[in-house]
Amino acid sequence: MTKKKILITGANGLLGQKLVSQLVEGDEFHVLASGRGDCRIPGDSFDYISMDITDRNQVIEVFEQQGPEIVIHGAAMTQVDDCENQREACYEANVEATENLIAGAQSCNSHFIFVSTDFIFSGEKGPLTEDEEPSPVNYYGESKLIAESRVMSSGLKWVIARTVLVYGISHDMSRSNIILWVKKSLEEGKNIKVVNDQWRTPTLAEDLAAGCILIAQKEAEGVFNISGEDFLTPYDMAIMTADYFGLNKSLITKADSSTFTQPAKRPPKTGFVIDKAKKELGYQPKSFRAGIDILAKQIKLARS
């Protein structure tokens, strides 16, 4: 049986790395990993293509040469404050690049899976279902919402996979996350202030990858919430991290988000209801505590 070709954008990033490793383990797809510059993913059971998704000609050339049947578009500019301050760069990375990939996908009639965000919502209430009306409060959310509309009107078979606060460890340990930050700070005896008036359903990167792969396998269409299930504040997450590693919780102070000055406004309450993904895809995310356990094992492995 010929394997279907699946193209991953942003393959060097956290989600991209998890997608490639899970897809390669599954042996169901011919994996085309793509990113800017050289490949930073270990292993050789996949093909790597250096592709600048902001260059339309390059993108179309890759699609014409490779003919992927499925695209998982996970590459994006996601630093919320950078997006606010550098709107042109954000629009190019999040909207124009998506338009380029859509044009490429149209030439091959690829199934287009677009990874989006809870930041398309105002944050007045949560957890949210797929039917909630978007209303972004920052430019990052705005750019992702525009890109969503481009995907929906592309004429392709499409999926929007929305997610929340993705955490995990990349192969080279290059990215931090709330668990690593809390662990390191408390181990160093530092006092930390953590927000307790924002709510999210944090998502383990492995779970998001698994959800995207289920979409590809089931050839699903439409909008799916792919996130964790635990509805937590960053303060809750910090306390759970301290408890797990047996660290000093008294160093953690609750803070109001208004005490932090950030260029971009954050939606106070998001988080997702994931019943649709569970029912239609068989998606089953880990609890946040199980996520900490997975990260702890990965940290040990990376240091050994």
Secondary structure as GFF3:
##gff-version 3
##sequence-region A 1 304
A	DSSP	beta_strand	4	9	.	.	.	ID=ss1
A	DSSP	alpha_helix	14	26	.	.	.	ID=ss2
A	DSSP	beta_strand	29	35	.	.	.	ID=ss3
A	DSSP	beta_strand	47	50	.	.	.	ID=ss4
A	DSSP	alpha_helix	56	66	.	.	.	ID=ss5
A	DSSP	beta_strand	70	73	.	.	.	ID=ss6
A	DSSP	alpha_helix	80	85	.	.	.	ID=ss7
A	DSSP	alpha_helix	87	91	.	.	.	ID=ss8
A	DSSP	pi_helix	92	96	.	.	.	ID=ss9
A	DSSP	alpha_helix	97	108	.	.	.	ID=ss10
A	DSSP	beta_strand	111	117	.	.	.	ID=ss11
A	DSSP	three_ten_helix	118	120	.	.	.	ID=ss12
A	DSSP	alpha_helix	139	152	.	.	.	ID=ss13
A	DSSP	beta_strand	158	163	.	.	.	ID=ss14
A	DSSP	beta_strand	166	167	.	.	.	ID=ss15
A	DSSP	alpha_helix	178	187	.	.	.	ID=ss16
A	DSSP	beta_strand	192	195	.	.	.	ID=ss17
A	DSSP	beta_strand	203	204	.	.	.	ID=ss18
A	DSSP	alpha_helix	205	218	.	.	.	ID=ss19
A	DSSP	beta_strand	222	225	.	.	.	ID=ss20
A	DSSP	alpha_helix	234	245	.	.	.	ID=ss21
A	DSSP	three_ten_helix	249	251	.	.	.	ID=ss22
A	DSSP	beta_strand	252	255	.	.	.	ID=ss23
A	DSSP	three_ten_helix	257	259	.	.	.	ID=ss24
A	DSSP	alpha_helix	275	281	.	.	.	ID=ss25
A	DSSP	alpha_helix	288	303	.	.	.	ID=ss26
###
